[in-house]
Every structure is written in C-alpha cells, then in structure tokens.
Amino acid sequence: MKTSFKISLIASSIAVMLSACSSTDLNKTEKQTAAVDTVWPTDTVAFCDAALDKAATQYGYFSTDYPDPTNIPRSYTNGSTRMAGKLDWTSGFVAGSYWYLYEHTQSDQWLNLASKWTKALEDQQFNRRTHDIGFIMNNSFGNGLRLTGDQSYSPVILNSAKTLMERYNPDLGLTYSWSWGAWEFPVIIDNMMNLELLFEAAKASGDKRFYDAAVSHATVTMKHHYREDYSSYHLVNYNRTTGIPNWKQTFQGIADDSSWARGQAWGAYGYTMVYRYTQDEKFLNQAKNIVNYLLTHKNMPDDLVPYFDYNAPEYPEVDNVRDSSAASLLASSLLELATYVGDQEAQRYIDAATTMLRSLSTPSYLATKGENGNFLLKQATGHYPAGDEVNGALNYGDYYYLEALNRCKATL
C-alpha cells in the first residue's frame, strides 16, 4: 500500500528550453562555438573535457555575478537567486566547484577563487549547528588539500571532524542529523556523505575513533534505512535509549514508502565512498545493489535524468518534475564505482554515467550565458513537497556535475 500523497504544492509543468550555446573557452567567442550544445565530441573523455571547458565559461560569468564568498549563491528559481550564509549546509559547494574548475584548467583564476571562497569558511570548522559540516568543509578544504597539498588546510579538516563527532552517539553507533523538529534521534540518508570527513580525519591523524564511527554509521544505516529492494527511506527516527527506529519516513519525497531520487543517489555515492576507505565487500555490494535498483527502475526516464522521486509517475497530480542534481550525483558515484568492479560491470556503469552527463549537457538541462542565474544545471529540485527550490538550479547539482566530468577525464 502506498502512503498518502504528501505534496503540499504542485509545481507547474516543466517546459523544455532550447537555447543558443555559449563559448567553451574564455578566450573564444560564442559565435565560434555556437554548435557545441548539439555537437559534442563522440569520444567520452573528449566530451567531458569540452563540457568542462563550457562550464568554465559559464562559471566565469557566475563568479562575476556573485563576488562575495560570505554571501553564497545557493539556488536559482523563478527568476531570482537564493543566497545563503556560511552556516548553511550548501555553503561549501561553490568553493568546491571552483576547486573542480581549477583541477580541470590548472588556471590561477580558479585557484585564486577557490582559495578565497575556501578561506571564507574557515570558522565553520566549529559549526555545531549542522551535521553537514562534512559537505561544508570537505568540499572546500578537503578539495583544496587534495589539489594543492597545502598543509594549513589539514588542521581545519581535523577540527571539523571533531566537531562532527560531537553528534555521534556510541551506544547507537550513529551520528544524528537535524537539530530541529520533533524527532528523537533523526538520521537522514544524506548523512552518508558526511562520513568522508571522518575517514579523512582518521587517515590524517591516525585516530581510529573517526574511522570506527564512520563504519558504524554506515553499517547501522544499511540495516535500518534500506528496504528489501535496496531503496531507501529518507529519514529514520531512532529511540535514543533502545536504538530501535520509532518510525521511518521520506520527508522530501512523494510518500513515506517512495524512493526520493536524490536520497537514493546519496546512498549510492555514500556506500561507494565507504568502500573506498574500508575495502569491505559488504559496502561494495550495497552500492552495487542500490545502483542496480536505480538503473533498472521502471520509472527511470530514457535520458537517465530521474524524476525528483522514482514513484512520481504513479501520482497523476504530480507534473513531470525531474531532478538534475540527482542525476549529476549518481553519475559521479557510478564513475567511481566502475573502478572497483570487473570490466563488464564497469562498462555498464560508465555507459549509464555517460548517458546522464550527455543528457545533462543538452539545452534542456544545461544553461547558457544570462540564463539560470549563470548556474550550470536547470531542472533541479530541492524540496518538492514544500514547494521549495523546484525546477531551477542548485549549487550542489553543479558541484557533482563538475565532479563527474573530472572523474570521467581521470578514470576513462
């Protein structure tokens, strides 16, 4: 039985937008590269390289539009940009996107921007208001350390992990998520992504407590968040005393028993990442099973850019609302997962990721100069049931799109 329909605001139908192309390089004119939206290179690596060139052009305009690293562009919907402060869970994604553009171009332009936007977040290493300190600090300082070797970033990452550990309950073996609402001990599937910060801190410090906490959280989440078909609830509310779930729900999806698309992608990415650090086959198998559920889902569109919830087509009240951020996130996880499996399985993941990235790089999803607040991806969905950030742009959608393109270049 499906749970009751939870949507409180029905978004308007999504129109397919066709637009002219912008340049693929800051030194080229738009006229010279006008065909790039429709004629990408056939070779996958060359395509990813060209898509990154185009992204660098678009983000050149983006960085001009949003010059203040303490006033962070979070999303763009209905013709206006939503800005966020440093405390917001999305505050590290723009810095991270600049790091990915630096990784691609090796240009001082992007290095300077990435460094500036990272430095602005330094005080967030002590942000106790969110479990998403991993998103904030690992995407900024973590990428900075990885790409530059700047050891001044390392203590910031360690302090950030210590802050996150204050939310860890060793009796339950879990890190709690939201510090608001009526839940007793809420854990959302998104929290899998913050484990990377703990793994990095364990590697840097040699303190096994970080590692053990991350492994425990992933293990307990695997037990209680996942259904038999390897779909996931969004949130599990645990009893603080017994560790037994009080209830399970899907807060940002269409129904409690539905498959919220970005949540499924958080899980696929999270368990792939946990396998990277642990080499434990149970986590690899979990990632593979989640991915198989998604790639074979009856409601996965042909272009592999999912609806905001995989069950959405079963509800006639819901328009055809996609989530490009879920596609970019899943594409990135597939490209990493492909490096851990045999050739035939790897090719399946690479083919799916490539389809997603090529779909996202069409005019239906990829913006051009002066469009979409100069974010990259259109048709992203933040919180559909609340009518919040629907059919627009999300800074984390752009971040994972860039990450996936860089992974494509590095691994294929």
Secondary structure, DSSP 4 states (H G I P E B T S, - for coil): -PPPP--SSPPPPPPP-------SSTTS-TTTTTTTTT---SSHHHHHHHHHHHHHHHHHHHHHH---TTSEEEEEETTEEEEE-TTSTTTTHHHHHHHHHHHHH--HHHHHHHHHHHHTTGGGGG--S-TTHHHHHIIIIIHHHHHH--GGGHHHHHHHHHHHHTTEETTTTEE---SSSS-SSEEEGGGGGGHHHHHHHHHHH--HHHHHHHHHHHHHHHHHTB-TTS-B-SEEEE-TTT--EEEEE-TTSSSTTS-BHHHHHHHHHHHHHHHHHH--HHHHHHHHHHHHHHHT-TT--TTS--BSBTTGGG-TTS---B-HHHHHHHHHHHHHHGGGS-HHHHHHHHHHHHHHHHHHTSTTTB--TTSGGG-SB-SB-SBTTTTBS-SBEEHHHHHHHHHHHHHHHHH-
